Amino acid sequence: MDKQIFSTIAPEALAQMLQKKLAEGEIEIGFAQEGENTMSVVTKDEYNTDQEFSLHYHSNGLFEIVYRFYDDDHTGGWIILSHILSEEEIRMLPEGLQPLMAKVAHSGNPIKITGRQLASANKI
């Protein structure tokens, strides 16, 4: 799959796919890499380990969706697609997600929750 074509036709679809993944799967919230000032939410799919969605919150205030998948058919390697969320797309994110990410950023401790628990994330 060509990154440019995918990025051109699908920013909204990528945001909707992330919404669906956040609602369905386990969510891990923590720092992208040690020492890096970026928060990430990674959705885990126990049935399909060849793809991963993550939502990164950068220190400059931008949210970025990253979709990483293994393309066995064409390239035989990982393909990474990313999209910076618009203000409208940020409003589409689950309500409890931003406060929860702020708590993780403050404490420095990663949290694992399910999508269903996200509805009451402000209480964690």
Secondary structure as GFF3:
##gff-version 3
##sequence-region A 1 124
A	DSSP	alpha_helix	3	9	.	.	.	ID=ss1
A	DSSP	alpha_helix	11	24	.	.	.	ID=ss2
A	DSSP	beta_strand	26	31	.	.	.	ID=ss3
A	DSSP	beta_strand	38	44	.	.	.	ID=ss4
A	DSSP	beta_strand	51	58	.	.	.	ID=ss5
A	DSSP	beta_strand	63	71	.	.	.	ID=ss6
A	DSSP	beta_strand	77	84	.	.	.	ID=ss7
A	DSSP	alpha_helix	87	91	.	.	.	ID=ss8
A	DSSP	alpha_helix	97	107	.	.	.	ID=ss9
A	DSSP	beta_strand	111	114	.	.	.	ID=ss10
A	DSSP	three_ten_helix	116	123	.	.	.	ID=ss11
###
